[in-house]
Amino acid sequence: MVRLENLCIQYLNATICLKNVLVALHNADQLQLKFIKEHCLRFIVKESNYNQIVMSAEFEDLERGLMVEIIRRKQMPQNKVSSNDQHHPNANGSSLEQDMAMFLIATGKEFCDIDLILDSHVIPAHKSILAARCGYFEAMFRSFMPSDNTVRIQIGEMIPSKESFDSLLGIYTMEM
């Protein structure tokens, strides 16, 4: 099911555009497809899309309730995420932090090029992001690159806790 969800996300990301997002939003609202409606709303409120969509003739034909929902969504502070959106961290879709968090849990998995192993947990990751955001990884990749693209995470003889390591993954969302 997770793979199917990721494929649906990839399909939506590839097909939703300025020309069809309002039609998709309308249909998702009518059919009560909350996930697709949310995806369309996130697309609309992105800085690069919002003005073009709101100024379009198609926007004028949109139901009043959806217009209000779009405008309210745009007015929400960028870091405010409703409880419905916690499953998908990029609720507004307009910040790099949120896009990177979504990349980590969804679309970015297919582009992983290194595995980090913590105890027995395998965590797929991206060398370029790790190196760009953390000097430790940059130095490691410059001086020693494992042939099997697997790095065991431990500090001397100590293996950090899963919670500690999860905080390291803040590299992706700029929370470091």
Residue pairs with C-beta under 8 A, 6 or more apart in sequence:
5 106
6 106
6 107
6 109
8 35
9 39
9 106
9 107
10 107
12 36
12 39
13 107
16 24
16 39
16 40
16 43
18 49
18 52
18 53
18 56
21 40
21 43
21 44
21 49
21 53
22 40
22 44
22 53
22 56
22 58
22 59
22 62
23 58
24 36
24 40
25 37
25 40
25 41
25 44
25 62
25 66
26 62
26 63
26 66
27 33
27 36
28 34
28 36
28 37
28 40
29 37
29 63
29 66
34 84
38 84
38 85
38 88
38 91
41 69
41 70
41 73
42 90
42 91
42 92
42 93
43 49
43 93
44 50
44 53
44 70
44 73
44 74
45 70
45 73
45 74
45 92
45 93
45 94
46 92
46 93
46 94
47 94
50 74
53 59
54 70
59 67
62 70
73 92
76 92
78 92
78 94
78 95
79 95
81 89
81 91
81 92
82 91
85 91
88 102
89 98
89 101
89 102
89 105
89 173
90 98
90 99
90 101
90 102
91 98
92 98
93 99
93 102
96 174
97 173
97 174
97 175
98 173
100 129
100 172
100 173
100 174
101 172
101 173
103 172
104 169
104 172
104 173
108 126
109 124
111 126
112 124
112 125
112 126
113 126
113 127
113 149
114 124
114 125
114 126
114 127
114 130
114 149
114 150
114 151
115 122
115 123
115 124
115 125
115 149
115 150
115 151
116 122
116 123
116 124
116 125
116 151
116 153
116 165
117 123
117 150
117 151
117 152
117 153
118 153
118 159
118 160
118 162
118 165
119 159
119 162
121 162
123 165
123 169
127 137
127 141
129 171
129 172
130 137
130 138
130 141
130 171
131 137
131 138
131 141
132 138
133 171
133 172
133 174
133 176
134 168
134 171
134 176
140 151
153 159
153 160
153 165
154 160
160 168
167 175
168 176
170 176
